[in-house]
Amino acid sequence: MGILQGVRVLELGQVLAAPFAGSIFADLGAEVLKIERVEGGDDARRMGRAFRHDDSLTFAIFNRGKRSIALDLKSADGLAAFEKLAATADILIHNLRPGVAESFGIGGAELCARHPRLIFCELSAFGHVGPYARRPGYEPLIQAFSGLSSINGGPDDPPMRLGVAACDQGAGMWTVIGALAMLQRRGVTGRGGVVNASLLETALAWSAQKSEAWVNEGNMPPRHASGHPDLVPYEAFDAADGPFLICCGNDRLFARLAREMERPDWAADPRYVTNRKRMDNKSALIAEMNAILRTRPRAEWIAQFEPAGVPCAPINSLPEALAEPHVRALGMRQDVPGEDYSLTALPLSFDGVRPEIVHGAPRLAEANDEFLGARTPASIPGE
């Protein structure tokens, strides 16, 4: 039994943020009905090469466990069918272009007035207030606009985006958190309400530690590549055969590292005796460490440091990470029932058990007969 069995979620989702939120709900056991266009459905179905059933891998990842219903929201019949579904839903998630839901008469205020128990979740690029509230946006644009790109990389690198859709998926996570909080409140008051989340607010939250330094101390955040602005040594080093990371979060760990590197004198050296001293003399310490660490393979260093309690890890490629025995033991890869591929499951467990993916992504309109009694053409414009 899924944790959220009995909860019905409607998703008017395109590509990533709202579909990711919907996939979390599906993995947690909720019934997720994905409302799509009949002509092509979610744009993510064609986002990249065909993977299975003529849909992309992106669509398969972010829409597993859902049912697809095709509706024409420009028609009276389509809106009437949507209204009936909304009356049975606990949660609605959408990331339509700003203003589109309102143009159909299904914006948050209107829909919640007609269905007071509904929890209406609206995902946008720039947020629900402010001069840019109606602007559309995509992950790299938001990373650039928010300043997130400016803090990635090393001191001499140009601004660069993160290699994952941290703002899209993060906004989806905040949406789920907000919806579950509202679900708890509804259990007390009997009323739902509107939850707003956005890619920009998510980006600002992710970079808050750097922003606070600027706002409160006037310090522009320096870029440290793999390093840390406040801890030394806490970064990547090159061993004889490849890079690995050493993270000394306090003076005790540094003393252990110094001992294992056969330089116990470092722990008493006035230049290195405390973290703040090491920050002032970082270049000298890192140069000394590099000269020693390059003399042996990283596996040998890691095998020596780990028993001593020095935090370290290889800098793995994705294939190397997936092949790690510990990663395998976590059991995050799950075969998708009814399909011939596997996906990454939710990164949390309940009573020691990880929620299971219930089935693959749906074919377009496959649930129309079950939920509407007929196949109804879909067209959701404005995306």
N, C-alpha and C positions, 0 to 999 in steps of 0.2 A: 504494500500500500504506500503510495506516495505521500509525502508530508502534506502536500496541498491538494490531495484528492477531494473532489467536491467543489473546488474553486474553478469558475469559468472565466477565461480571459479572452477578450477580443483584441486582435492585433491588426491595426492598419499600418503595417510596417513596410518600409522600403530599405533594402540593402543591408544596413548593419545595426544602428543603435537600437531602434525599436525591435527588430527581429532578434537581436541578442538578448534583450530583456525577455522577449517571448520565449526564447529557447531555455532560459533559466527557469521560468515558470513551468515549462513543459517537463524539464528534467526533474523538477520538484513534485511532479504529479498532477499539476493543474491541467484542465482541459483547455487547450489553446486553439482558438478558431482564427485562422489567418484570412483576412478579407483581402482579396486581390482583384486586379483587372482580369477579364477573360482573355484579352488580347495581350498575351505575354506574361501577365501576372507581375509579381515583384521583379523589378529591374535586375536584381541579383541573380535571377535564373539564367541570365545571359552575360553575367559579369565574368568574362574569361572563357576558356575552352569548355566544351561539354565534358562533364565528369560522369554522371549517371543519369539516365532517363532524359537526356538532352539538357539537363540543368548543370550549372557550374558547381565546383567544389565549394565555393563560398556559400551558395544557397544551401547545399547539403549540410554544411557545418551549422549555420545559424537558424535553420528551420526544422531541425530534427524534432520529432515528437508532436508536431502540430497537425491540424486538419485544415485543408484549403477550401474556402468558399468564395465563389466569384459573384460579385454584385456590381450592377451599374448604378452608382450613386448619383448619376445625373438624371435618372428616371424616377418617377413616383413609385413604381413597384420596387425598385432597388432600395430606395430610402425606407419604404414601408417594411421591407424584409430586414433591413439593418436595424430599424427601430425595435422590431420584435426580438432580434438577437440581443440588443442592448438591454432590453427589459429583463433578460435572463442572466445577464453577465454580472460578475462581481467587479471586474477590472477591465478597463479599456486602455490600450497603449497605442499611440500613434506618433509618427514623425513625418506627417504630411508637410508639404511646404506651408510656411506660416500663412494663415488666412484661408486655406482651402477648407478645413473642417467647418469653419464659421460660414463659408459660402454655401455649404450644404445644409446649414441649420443643425449641425451636430458638434458645435464647439462645446468646450467644457461647461460653461455656465448654462447654456441651453439644455444640454443633454442631462446634466445633473439635476436641473429643475424638474425635468420630466421623469427622471429615474433617481430619486434621492439617495438610494443605497449604492449607486455606481461610483467607483473610484476611477476617475478620469486622469490618465497620465499623458502629458504632452511633452514630447521631446523636440527640441529645436537646436539650431546651430549656435545662435547668439544669445538665447534667453528670451523670456516672455515680456520683458520691459526694456526700455531704452531705445535710442534712435535707430539701432540696427536690429530691432526685434524681428522685423519681417524679412531680413536678409537670409537667403539660403546659404549653406556652407558645407564644406567637406573637411575631412580630417586634416590634411596638410595645411589648408587655409587657416583652420582654427589653431593648429600648432604654431603657425607663423604669427598670426594676429595676437595670440595670447602671450607671446614671448617665450613659450616653451622651447621652440626650436633654437632660440638664442643661447640656451644654457647647455646644449648637448655638444659633445665632442671635446677636443682638446683646445688649448689656448690659441693655436694657429689655424684651427679649422674654420671653415665657413659655418654659419648656422645650418643645422640639419634636423630633419624630422626624426622622431622615434621610429624604429623599425616595425612597430605594431600599432594598431588602431586604438591607442590608449584612451583617447577622448571619446570616440564612438562607443567603445565597450564600457568605459568608465561611466558614461552617461546612462547606458543601459543598466549598469549595476545600481547607480543612484536611484534610478526609476524603480527598480525592484525593491530597494530598501524603503523608498518613500511609499510605495503601494502597500507593502507589508505593514508599515507603521500606520497607514490610514486604515488598513483592514482591522488592525487591533483597536483603533479608535472607534470604528464603526461597530465593533462588538459591544462597545459601551454606550454609544450615542444613537446607534441605528442609522446613521447618516454617513454617506461617502464624502466626496469632494474632489478637488483638483490638485494634482501633483505636477509640478513643473521641474524639468531638468534640462540641461543643455550641454553641448560639447564645450562651449567657452567656459562655463562655470566649472566644469570638470577639469579643464586644463589649468584654470587659475588655482583650483584646489591642489592639483598635483604639484604645482610649482610654488606652493605657499611658503615652504621653508626658505626658498631663495628670495621670494618677494618680501618676506618679513625682515630679512637682513637689510634690504634696500630701504624699506619704509621706516624701520626702527633704528637702524644704525648708519644709514647712508652708504652702505657698501654694495657696489655692484657685484653680483656673483661671478667670481672667476670660474673658468672652465678647466676641469681637471681630468678630462678623459675618463679613465677608470678610477681616478682618485677621489679623495674626500677633502672638503675645504677645511675641516676642523680636526682631522686625525692623521697622524704620521707614525709609522708607515701604514698605508691603507690604500693599496692600489695594485696594479698589475706589474709583474716583473717577468723578464725573459729568462727562462732556464736554458740549458744547452739545446733542448729540442722543442721548445714551445712555451707559450705564455701561461702563467698562472697567477692567482690573486692571493695576496697576504693581507689580512685585516686585523691590525692590532688596535682594539678599541680602548685600551687603557695601558697604563705603565706596567702593570703586572704581566700582561701578555707580551709587551715589548721585551721585558727582561727574559721571558722564556725564549722568545725568538732569538735574542742575542746569544743566549746560552747554546741553543741548538745550532747556530751558525758559527760556533766557536769564537765568538766575540763578546764574552761576558763583560768586558771592559766598557762596552757601549752603555750598559745600564747605569754605570757610575760616571760616565763622561759628562762634564758640565753642559756640553752642547746638546746632549740627548737624554738627560736624566728624567725629564718630564715631557709630556706631550707638547706643552707650550714651547719648551726649549727646542723640541724636535721640529715644530712648525717653523721656528726662526732659522733653523739650520737644515731645512729639508733637503736642499740640493746636495749638500755634503754627505748626509746619511744615505740618500738614495744612490748616489754614485758608489759609495762603499758597498752597499748591499748588492747592487748590480754586478759589480766585479766578482763577488763571491758566488752569487746565484747562477751565473752563466757557466759555471764550471761543472755542473751536474745536471742530469735530466730531471724534469719536473716531477716525475713519478717518485724518484728517490727523495727529493725534498719533501714532497707531500707525505710520503711514508714515514719520514722522520719527524715532521712538524705535528702531524695529527695526534700521535700518542702523547706528545708533550702539551697538547691543548692549544696549539697555535692555530687560529682559524685560517684556513687556506683552501683553495679549490682550483682545479684546472679550468682554463677558459675553453669550454667545449664548443664544438660545432653542434648544430641541432642533431645530426645523426649520432654524434658521440654522447650527447645528453640523453637521448632516448635509449641508448644502449647501456647506460649506467645501471648496475644492479639495483641501486636504491630507487631510481626512477621507475624501474620495472616493478619493484615491490609495492610502490604506491598504488598501482593498478588504475592509473588514470586513463589508459587507453581501453576503450570498450568496443567490442564488435557491435555493429548496429543490427538489431533484429530485422530479418527479412532482406538484408542487403549483403554485399560481398566486400564491405570496407569497414574500417574502424575510425572512431573519432575520439577526441579528448573529452572526458567526462567532467562534471562539475568539480571544482577544487575544494570540496568540503564533504564531510561525512556526518552522519547522525547515528549516535550510539555505535560508532565504529564502522558503519556501513555507508558506502558511497551510493548516492542515487544512480539508478540505471537509466540509460537512454532507452526510451520505450519503443521507438520505431524511427525510420528514416524520414526525410523531408517529404511533404505530400506532393502528389501530382496536382496540377492546377485544377480547381473546382471539383476535386474528388469527393468532397463532403456536401455538395449542394443538395443532392437527392435526400441525404439523411437528415439535414437540418432545415431545408426549405421545401422539399418535396418536388423540386424541379430545378433544372439548370437555368440560371439567370445570367445573361451576359454582364460582364463587369467592365467598368471604366472609371478609374479614379484619376482624374486629371491633376495637373499642377505639380507633378514631381519631375 
